[in-house]
Amino acid sequence: MKLEPTSSQTVGPYLCLGLDWLTTPRVAAHDCPGQHIELRGRVLDADSKPVNDALVEIWQADCRGVYAHPEDPQLAPMAPSFRGFGRVPTDEAGRFAFHTVKPGPVADQSGGKQAPHILVSIFMRGLLKHVVSRIYFPDEPLNARDAVLALVPAERQATLVARQVADGMFEWDVHLQGPNETVFFDC
């Protein structure tokens, strides 16, 4: 018998089954150095209706701009209480939330610095491939010189910038389609 590869599948309507134990809303422990923040938002469809069964993953550097990865070129020690990665499902209202620290700037390919940002992947029913985006922070001086943010037309950059709603609290909504569609990157 010869096994043939199957066609691509969406994640299906049962995304949360078997993944609950992988839910990691706390990216940084309470004793982790840096500015502790809550990042929350919603995943919305083309009609601005909540997507209640999406999975949101984030990956980020710590407050010094160091990734929790053995190939990070900075060779700096990582805070033991920093995970660098989080994953949460959306609730019935399409909401998600993470507790983390604001990331520091990371090196870019030209030897400069990228603006502090968080990498985001969204998995959900109906998507054959997950979508990838970035979250930037408002009033960040490096935003003006960030090479990736500069690739995005000025009128669409706001879809990548979180809103500060309180001290240490940021909101960032994912619009999958429509007039406020979030910018997604090919990876």
N, C-alpha and C positions, 0 to 999 in steps of 0.2 A: 504494500500500500504506500503510495506517495502522498505526502502531506503538502498541500498548497496553501500559500498565505491567503488569509481572508481579506476582504475589503475593509477599509477604514470604518470604524464605528464611532458613534457619539458616545458620550459618557453615560447616556441613558437617564431614565427618570429616578434611578435608585442610587444616585451618587454617594449618598451618606452611608449606605449599607457597607459595613466592613471597614469604613474609614474613620469611625468615631475615635478610635484609639490613637489616630494620627493627628487629631486636632491639637494645635499648638498656638493659642492666642497670645501667650506671653513669650516674647522674643528676648526680653531682658529681665532678669530677676531684680527685685527691689534694691539689692546692694550693688547692682551694676553701675559703674561710673557713667556720667553723662546726664543730659537733660531728658528726664523721663517724660514720655508723651503717650497719649492715647490717640490712635488713628482709627477713625470709624467712617463708615460710609454705607452706600447701598449699591447694588447691582440692579440696573434698570434696563428693560427691553426697549424696542423701537417706539412703543407707545407710552414710555415712562412708567410702565407697570413693573412692580418688583419681581425679580427672578428669585424664587424661593428655594432653589436647589442648586445653586452654583457653589463652586469651591474657589476661594481666594487664597493664593499663596504669595508671600512676600519674602524677599531676600535682600539683605542690606549690610552695610558696613557698620562698625561700632562708632562711637563718638569721635574716635581718632582717625576714622577712614580706613580701618583694617577689617577685611572680610574674615569670617570664620571658615577659612578654607586653606588647606596646606599649601596651595600654590599662590597664595597672595604674595605679590612681589615685595611687599614692605618688610617682611620678616620681623614684624613686631609681635610681641606677645598679645594674645587675646585674653580679654577679661573672662575668667572661668564661668561667670554667671551670664554670659551673652551667648545666645544661640545663633543669631544671625538669620534665622529662618522661622517663618510662621505659616500656619495653614488653618483656615477656619471655613466652615460652610456658612452660607447665608441662611437667615431665619425666614419665617413666613413673610416678613415685610422686605425681604431682600437685603437686610442689614448684615454687616460684619464689623468686627472690632479687633484691634491688636493693641497690646501694651508693649512698648519698646522704648528705645532711646533715639533721639534725633541723630541720624548718621552724620559723620564728619565728611569733608570732601575727600574724594579718592582721585588718584592720578589718572590723567587721560593719556592718550597715545603720543601727544606732542611734548610731554613732560610738564604740562600744566596741571590744573586741578579741575575736576568736574564739580558742579554744584552738588550739595548734599541731596540725595535722592534715595528712593526705595524702589526696587524692581518688583513688578507685580505680574502674576500669571492668573488668568481666569479660566476655569474649566466649567462647562455646563452642558446641559442637554442641547442638542441641535448644533453643537460645534464639532466639526470633524477634527479640528486642531485648536488647542488652547490659544487664547490671545494674550499678548504681552504688552505691558505699558510701564510707565514710570510715574512716581509721585515726587514732585518737587515741593519745596516749602516757600511760602510767600515771604516777600521782603528779604530774600537771600541775595546778597551782592553778587555771588558767583553765577546766579541764573543768567545774567546778561552775557556771560562769556562761555557758558556751557555748550560744548560742540554738539551734543545730541539735541538739546533743546533748540539750538539754532537751526537745526534741520526742519523744524516744524514751522509752518507759516504762522506769523505773529498772531493772526486772528484765531488760531486754534490752540495756542500755547496754554491758554487758561484751563483747558481740559486736563492738563497735566499738573496743575498747581493746586495743592490742598488749600482749604480755607481754615484759618485759625478762628475757632469759635469761642475759645476760652483759653486761659493760661494753661499750656501743656496739652491742649485738646485740638485736634485737627480733623476736618471732614474732607473726604474725597469720594465723589460718586462716580461710578462706572456707567456710562451710557453706551450700550452696545450698538445702537444705530440712532438715526434721527438727527435733528438739527444741532444737538449738543453732543454728538458722538465723540467719545473719548478717542484720542489718538492712540493707535496700536502700531507696534513695530513688527516688521518681519524679522524672524530670528531663525 
